[in-house]
Amino acid sequence: MEEEVDSDGQKYRTAVSYDEHMSSHFHSWKEDFTEKPERFTETIKRCKKYGLLERCKYVPSRLATEEEMMVYHTKELIDILEKSQFLPLEEMRKLSRLYDYLYFHKDIYNNARLALGCTIDLVEQVVTGKVLNGFAIVRPPGHHAMSNEFNGYCYLNNVATAAKLAIKNHGLKRILILDWDVHHGQGIQYCFYDNPNVLYISIHKYLDGKEWPYLRESDYDHTGEAAGVGFNVNIPLNVVSIYLI
């Protein structure tokens, strides 16, 4: 399939997907929490400043369906997320304490579904050849989310779900997920640990196990299991250097 063209007849090389509603993702009882709206709004502001967004094909945002969410996550987990939006503040706080580095708020269900829907459709644009590459500017993030547990700012695993759908819908045999983050994306690792069709590479701060999420399986010698041996590559960083120029 040929790449699509813009109004001037130029071929699109890059797609972008985002939704301004994601700026409502915030910690309602701890405003200085690290996972804050600025993580989304400042990215959009900078892209606009340099005229990057108008050079890309915009992929409209949408809410992921329950069927799509269940490609990786359990129905029980999705039900908790859906019901959380209607809880009084104190009940949200109690629910948050059941998980590691997480909070709930009235828009969280739709925010999480928007982030996943954007990611799925952006991957679809690339896989079907309509663009060469793409950038999903989404919050909340997803790589710590596991099939049956929210974790570390993450509710739905956007990348893992989009990859699973690409395999399911297009029969892809070779997918590379490069996860470059301060923390190890254990949710993606768990999802594909025995899958030889997905090469997962994570570059993360480890500090000999003293960095969150404090998992032994975040180390270099966890390389996959069964048919997936060799397809999980952890690059744990044990020394942090600061260079002043």
GUMARGU-653938 format. One record per residue: residue in three letters; x, y, z of N, C-alpha, C in turn. Coordinates in pm, whole numbers, padded with zeros to 5 digits, always signed. Layout:
// residues N
AlaXYZXYZXYZ
...
***
This chain:
// residues 245
Met+00084-00119+00000+00000+00000+00000+00088+00126+00000
Glu+00054+00222-00085+00133+00345-00091+00105+00435+00028
Glu+00207+00514+00063+00189+00610+00170+00087+00715+00127
Glu+00009+00764+00226-00090+00867+00196-00021+01002+00179
Val-00092+01096+00117-00034+01228+00090-00115+01335+00160
Asp-00049+01452+00185-00119+01562+00248-00185+01649+00141
Ser-00238+01766+00184-00313+01851+00092-00226+01908-00020
Asp-00095+01912+00000-00003+01962-00103+00054+01850-00189
Gly+00004+01730-00170+00050+01618-00251+00179+01555-00204
Gln+00227+01597-00087+00350+01540-00033+00320+01412+00045
Lys+00407+01316+00031+00387+01191+00105+00414+01211+00254
Tyr+00326+01153+00334+00350+01153+00477+00455+01048+00510
Arg+00552+01084+00590+00649+00986+00638+00620+00945+00782
Thr+00567+01041+00858+00548+01019+01001+00405+01052+01041
Ala+00349+00969+01126+00217+00994+01183+00232+01035+01328
Val+00133+01107+01378+00131+01145+01519-00011+01130+01571
Ser-00023+01087+01695-00155+01073+01755-00150+01121+01899
Tyr-00248+01201+01936-00257+01254+02072-00397+01310+02092
Asp-00427+01347+02215-00557+01406+02246-00540+01501+02363
Glu-00586+01624+02347-00569+01726+02450-00635+01686+02582
His-00733+01597+02577-00799+01553+02700-00703+01482+02795
Met-00590+01434+02743-00494+01365+02828-00429+01459+02929
Ser-00444+01589+02909-00390+01684+03006-00466+01681+03137
Ser-00579+01612+03140-00657+01602+03265-00608+01487+03352
His-00501+01421+03309-00445+01311+03390-00359+01369+03500
Phe-00409+01372+03623-00337+01437+03732-00368+01369+03866
His-00281+01391+03962-00293+01337+04097-00372+01438+04181
Ser-00495+01406+04211-00585+01506+04270-00559+01535+04417
Trp-00475+01458+04484-00443+01490+04624-00293+01506+04648
Lys-00214+01508+04540-00071+01532+04553-00023+01600+04424
Glu-00038+01730+04418-00015+01804+04295+00128+01798+04244
Asp+00225+01776+04335+00365+01773+04290+00412+01632+04254
Phe+00319+01539+04239+00354+01401+04201+00420+01403+04063
Thr+00517+01316+04044+00597+01318+03920+00512+01299+03795
Glu+00417+01209+03798+00331+01186+03682+00223+01293+03680
Lys+00251+01402+03609+00166+01521+03610+00131+01563+03468
Pro+00032+01653+03450-00010+01694+03316+00102+01749+03229
Glu+00201+01814+03290+00310+01874+03212+00388+01772+03131
Arg+00387+01648+03173+00456+01545+03095+00395+01533+02955
Phe+00267+01564+02945+00199+01564+02817+00200+01702+02753
Thr+00157+01805+02830+00139+01937+02772+00270+02000+02725
Glu+00380+01978+02797+00508+02035+02756+00561+01970+02629
Thr+00533+01841+02614+00574+01772+02490+00500+01829+02371
Ile+00369+01847+02386+00289+01904+02278+00335+02047+02247
Lys+00360+02126+02351+00404+02264+02333+00534+02270+02254
Arg+00629+02185+02289+00758+02187+02220+00743+02144+02074
Cys+00662+02043+02049+00640+01998+01911+00575+02108+01828
Lys+00482+02182+01888+00417+02292+01817+00516+02405+01791
Lys+00602+02432+01888+00699+02540+01875+00787+02521+01751
Tyr+00824+02397+01724+00912+02370+01610+00835+02326+01486
Gly+00704+02340+01489+00623+02310+01371+00624+02163+01331
Leu+00642+02075+01428+00654+01933+01395+00519+01867+01370
Leu+00417+01906+01444+00289+01837+01435+00226+01851+01297
Glu+00234+01973+01238+00171+01993+01107+00247+01923+00995
Arg+00367+01877+01021+00443+01804+00920+00408+01655+00921
Cys+00326+01615+01017+00291+01474+01031+00145+01449+00994
Lys+00116+01326+00964-00022+01286+00945-00085+01267+01082
Tyr-00192+01339+01111-00259+01325+01240-00352+01204+01237
Val-00334+01115+01332-00422+00999+01347-00520+01032+01458
Pro-00648+01046+01426-00746+01087+01527-00747+00993+01648
Ser-00767+01053+01764-00772+00974+01887-00907+00903+01898
Arg-00907+00797+01976-01032+00727+02005-01012+00645+02132
Leu-01123+00605+02191-01119+00521+02310-01101+00375+02269
Ala-01007+00307+02329-00990+00164+02305-01115+00090+02353
Thr-01151-00014+02285-01268-00093+02323-01232-00193+02433
Glu-01334-00247+02496-01310-00349+02598-01243-00472+02536
Glu-01285-00507+02415-01224-00621+02347-01074-00599+02327
Glu-01035-00477+02289-00894-00446+02270-00818-00449+02403
Met-00879-00394+02506-00814-00395+02637-00789-00538+02686
Met-00882-00627+02654-00872-00765+02701-00775-00850+02620
Val-00713-00791+02517-00609-00862+02445-00494-00896+02539
Tyr-00470-00810+02639-00365-00838+02737-00418-00840+02881
His-00518-00758+02911-00561-00743+03049-00685-00824+03082
Thr-00698-00860+03209-00813-00939+03254-00937-00851+03265
Lys-01052-00915+03254-01179-00843+03268-01190-00784+03409
Glu-01140-00854+03508-01146-00805+03647-01070-00673+03662
Leu-00953-00663+03599-00873-00542+03609-00943-00425+03538
Ile-00998-00452+03422-01069-00348+03347-01190-00298+03424
Asp-01261-00389+03491-01377-00350+03571-01336-00258+03686
Ile-01223-00287+03750-01174-00201+03858-01145-00062+03805
Leu-01082-00055+03689-01047+00074+03630-01173+00153+03594
Glu-01272+00086+03538-01395+00153+03499-01471+00206+03621
Lys-01480+00126+03725-01555+00167+03844-01483+00275+03924
Ser-01350+00282+03911-01273+00376+03992-01311+00521+03964
Gln-01357+00551+03842-01386+00690+03805-01504+00748+03882
Phe-01586+00662+03941-01705+00707+04012-01687+00708+04164
Leu-01570+00671+04212-01547+00662+04356-01529+00801+04418
Pro-01573+00818+04544-01539+00941+04617-01388+00948+04634
Leu-01337+01068+04660-01193+01089+04668-01126+00996+04769
Glu-01185+00980+04886-01122+00897+04988-01115+00751+04944
Glu-01217+00705+04871-01215+00568+04820-01110+00552+04710
Met-01091+00658+04631-00984+00655+04530-00847+00641+04598
Arg-00830+00712+04707-00704+00706+04780-00680+00566+04834
Lys-00783+00504+04888-00770+00368+04941-00735+00270+04830
Leu-00801+00285+04715-00774+00197+04602-00631+00216+04553
Ser-00585+00339+04548-00450+00368+04503-00345+00299+04588
Arg-00372+00288+04718-00275+00227+04809-00258+00076+04788
Leu-00346+00017+04709-00334-00126+04679-00229-00153+04572
Tyr-00184-00047+04505-00091-00062+04395+00033+00024+04418
Asp+00138-00005+04343+00267+00061+04361+00277+00184+04270
Tyr+00296+00303+04330+00311+00428+04256+00197+00451+04158
Leu+00077+00465+04212-00041+00477+04127-00144+00568+04193
Tyr-00226+00634+04113-00337+00711+04166-00455+00703+04069
Phe-00573+00728+04121-00695+00727+04040-00760+00865+04044
His-00838+00895+03941-00914+01019+03936-01032+01001+03841
Lys-01118+01102+03835-01245+01088+03763-01230+01065+03613
Asp-01117+01104+03554-01098+01089+03410-01008+00970+03373
Ile-00964+00894+03472-00861+00795+03446-00905+00686+03348
Tyr-01029+00642+03356-01074+00535+03267-01065+00579+03121
Asn-01117+00699+03092-01112+00746+02954-00970+00787+02912
Asn-00891+00844+03004-00753+00877+02971-00676+00752+02928
Ala-00690+00646+03007-00619+00522+02977-00666+00462+02845
Arg-00795+00469+02819-00848+00415+02693-00805+00500+02574
Leu-00795+00632+02593-00746+00718+02487-00600+00687+02452
Ala-00518+00671+02557-00376+00641+02534-00361+00511+02457
Leu-00439+00410+02493-00431+00281+02425-00486+00290+02283
Gly-00599+00357+02266-00658+00370+02133-00565+00442+02036
Cys-00500+00549+02083-00405+00623+01999-00289+00533+01957
Thr-00236+00457+02052-00121+00371+02025-00158+00261+01925
Ile-00272+00199+01945-00315+00092+01855-00329+00144+01712
Asp-00396+00257+01695-00421+00308+01560-00294+00360+01495
Leu-00203+00416+01574-00077+00462+01518+00005+00345+01465
Val+00012+00236+01543+00083+00116+01499+00017+00060+01372
Glu-00115+00066+01367-00187+00017+01250-00148+00096+01124
Gln-00130+00226+01138-00090+00310+01024+00047+00267+00970
Val+00138+00235+01061+00273+00194+01019+00270+00054+00958
Val+00202-00038+01025+00200-00177+00979+00136-00190+00841
Thr+00035-00108+00814-00033-00116+00684+00035-00030+00577
Gly+00149+00033+00610+00227+00104+00512+00176+00242+00475
Lys+00084+00297+00553+00032+00430+00521+00133+00539+00558
Val+00220+00507+00654+00331+00596+00692+00453+00510+00720
Leu+00569+00572+00727+00691+00497+00756+00712+00478+00906
Asn+00667+00574+00985+00688+00567+01129+00586+00658+01197
Gly+00585+00658+01330+00487+00739+01400+00523+00762+01545
Phe+00455+00857+01607+00480+00896+01744+00346+00913+01814
Ala+00320+00830+01915+00199+00844+01996+00237+00924+02121
Ile+00186+01045+02132+00213+01130+02248+00099+01108+02346
Val+00118+01016+02438+00006+00973+02523+00045+00968+02670
Arg-00053+00995+02755-00047+00972+02898-00184+00917+02937
Pro-00199+00827+03029-00091+00770+03110-00006+00671+03030
Pro+00116+00646+03080+00205+00550+03015+00158+00408+03041
Gly+00236+00308+02996+00183+00173+03009+00280+00060+03037
His+00413+00079+03025+00500-00037+03020+00515-00115+03151
His+00469-00059+03263+00472-00134+03389+00344-00213+03412
Ala+00237-00182+03340+00108-00248+03362+00115-00395+03322
Met+00066-00480+03412+00064-00624+03387-00077-00670+03356
Ser-00093-00793+03318-00224-00840+03273-00331-00824+03381
Asn-00292-00843+03507-00390-00838+03616-00352-00741+03726
Glu-00266-00642+03695-00224-00548+03799-00180-00415+03739
Phe-00232-00306+03798-00181-00172+03766-00049-00155+03838
Asn+00040-00071+03781+00171-00060+03844+00247+00061+03789
Gly+00313+00134+03877+00407+00238+03836+00355+00338+03735
Tyr+00251+00412+03769+00189+00513+03682+00107+00451+03569
Cys+00109+00320+03554+00054+00255+03434-00072+00175+03464
Tyr-00171+00185+03375-00299+00119+03393-00323+00014+03284
Leu-00309+00056+03158-00320-00035+03044-00186-00035+02971
Asn-00141-00151+02930-00010-00160+02865-00025-00130+02716
Asn-00002-00004+02682-00027+00043+02545+00056-00031+02441
Val+00187-00039+02463+00276-00099+02364+00253-00249+02353
Ala+00242-00318+02465+00222-00463+02461+00093-00498+02389
Thr-00013-00424+02419-00143-00452+02356-00138-00425+02206
Ala-00078-00312+02168-00068-00280+02025+00014-00385+01950
Ala+00120-00434+02013+00203-00537+01949+00126-00668+01935
Lys+00053-00705+02039-00026-00829+02033-00133-00819+01924
Leu-00194-00703+01910-00295-00686+01806-00233-00689+01667
Ala-00112-00635+01653-00043-00639+01523-00013-00784+01483
Ile+00024-00865+01582+00048-01007+01555-00083-01077+01519
Lys-00186-01049+01597-00316-01114+01576-00379-01075+01442
Asn-00376-00947+01409-00449-00898+01291-00369-00906+01162
His-00235-00906+01173-00152-00901+01051-00052-01015+01042
Gly-00051-01102+01140+00038-01218+01134+00184-01183+01138
Leu+00220-01074+01203+00360-01034+01208+00445-01138+01282
Lys+00565-01160+01233+00655-01260+01292+00775-01198+01361
Arg+00806-01072+01330+00926-01009+01385+00893-00867+01431
Ile+00884-00850+01561+00858-00719+01620+00970-00686+01718
Leu+01021-00566+01710+01121-00518+01806+01058-00410+01892
Ile+01065-00427+02023+01023-00324+02117+01148-00277+02191
Leu+01186-00152+02167+01301-00093+02235+01247+00001+02343
Asp+01273-00033+02467+01219+00039+02582+01335+00110+02653
Trp+01348+00240+02629+01457+00319+02687+01397+00410+02792
Asp+01414+00375+02918+01346+00443+03027+01429+00432+03154
Val+01403+00519+03250+01472+00507+03378+01442+00371+03441
His+01320+00325+03426+01278+00201+03492+01249+00089+03392
His+01269-00032+03439+01245-00152+03358+01096-00171+03335
Gly+01059-00199+03209+00918-00221+03174+00877-00366+03192
Gln+00862-00407+03317+00836-00548+03344+00705-00598+03284
Gly+00607-00508+03266+00480-00550+03208+00496-00601+03066
Ile+00582-00535+02988+00608-00581+02850+00689-00710+02854
Gln+00788-00717+02942+00870-00838+02952+00784-00960+02984
Tyr+00696-00946+03083+00610-01059+03121+00519-01101+03006
Cys+00474-01003+02929+00380-01032+02819+00442-01120+02712
Phe+00569-01096+02680+00631-01164+02566+00748-01255+02605
Tyr+00759-01292+02730+00878-01362+02778+00902-01496+02709
Asp+00797-01560+02660+00812-01688+02592+00777-01679+02444
Asn+00776-01557+02390+00732-01535+02252+00851-01501+02161
Pro+00886-01590+02068+01000-01565+01980+00970-01465+01868
Asn+00846-01420+01857+00811-01323+01753+00837-01179+01797
Val+00863-01161+01928+00885-01026+01980+01019-01020+02051
Leu+01107-00935+02001+01235-00909+02067+01217-00786+02154
Tyr+01225-00805+02285+01209-00693+02379+01346-00655+02435
Ile+01384-00530+02414+01510-00477+02464+01479-00361+02559
Ser+01525-00372+02682+01502-00267+02780+01635-00213+02832
Ile+01654-00081+02818+01771-00013+02874+01720+00066+02994
His+01767+00032+03113+01709+00093+03232+01809+00102+03347
Lys+01783+00191+03436+01862+00205+03559+01831+00087+03651
Tyr+01934+00021+03699+01915-00099+03782+01986-00087+03918
Leu+02108-00037+03917+02186-00017+04039+02193-00144+04124
Asp+02224-00255+04056+02236-00385+04124+02111-00421+04203
Gly+01996-00388+04145+01869-00424+04207+01814-00323+04305
Lys+01884-00211+04324+01841-00111+04422+01751-00003+04361
Glu+01724-00012+04232+01636+00085+04166+01499+00020+04143
Trp+01394+00099+04165+01257+00050+04140+01245+00000+03996
Pro+01176-00110+03970+01084-00182+04058+01147-00294+04142
Tyr+01278-00290+04162+01348-00382+04252+01324-00529+04216
Leu+01331-00560+04089+01302-00697+04043+01430-00768+03998
Arg+01446-00889+04044+01558-00970+04000+01552-00994+03850
Glu+01431-01006+03797+01416-01035+03654+01444-00915+03564
Ser+01482-00801+03624+01522-00686+03545+01670-00692+03507
Asp+01741-00793+03556+01885-00802+03532+01914-00866+03396
Tyr+02041-00861+03358+02083-00902+03223+02062-01050+03193
Asp+02061-01134+03297+02056-01278+03273+01914-01333+03259
His+01816-01248+03257+01678-01292+03228+01652-01268+03080
Thr+01662-01375+03004+01665-01364+02858+01548-01430+02788
Gly+01445-01467+02863+01330-01534+02803+01321-01678+02847
Glu+01211-01743+02811+01193-01884+02847+01126-01958+02732
Ala+01139-02090+02736+01081-02177+02632+01125-02127+02494
Ala+01030-02109+02401+01065-02065+02266+01116-01922+02263
Gly+01095-01847+02373+01136-01707+02376+01276-01683+02429
Val+01351-01788+02458+01488-01770+02509+01571-01693+02406
Gly+01636-01588+02451+01717-01506+02363+01644-01386+02305
Phe+01513-01379+02330+01434-01269+02274+01397-01166+02380
Asn+01455-01177+02498+01439-01074+02600+01578-01025+02639
Val+01606-00898+02614+01740-00843+02638+01729-00726+02735
Asn+01778-00746+02856+01783-00638+02954+01924-00579+02956
Ile+01931-00447+02951+02059-00376+02962+02050-00291+03088
Pro+02082-00350+03204+02068-00278+03332+02188-00189+03357
Leu+02163-00066+03391+02271+00030+03418+02296+00034+03568
Asn+02416-00004+03609+02449-00014+03752+02530+00103+03804
Val+02576+00188+03713+02655+00306+03753+02594+00429+03687
Val+02574+00532+03766+02520+00658+03713+02630+00763+03717
Ser+02662+00819+03601+02768+00920+03593+02707+01054+03556
Ile+02757+01159+03616+02711+01295+03585+02828+01373+03528
Tyr+02810+01428+03410+02915+01505+03345+02873+01652+03342
Leu+02955+01738+03395+02930+01881+03394+03016+01945+03286
Ile+02954+02012+03193+03027+02075+03082+03017+02227+03092
***
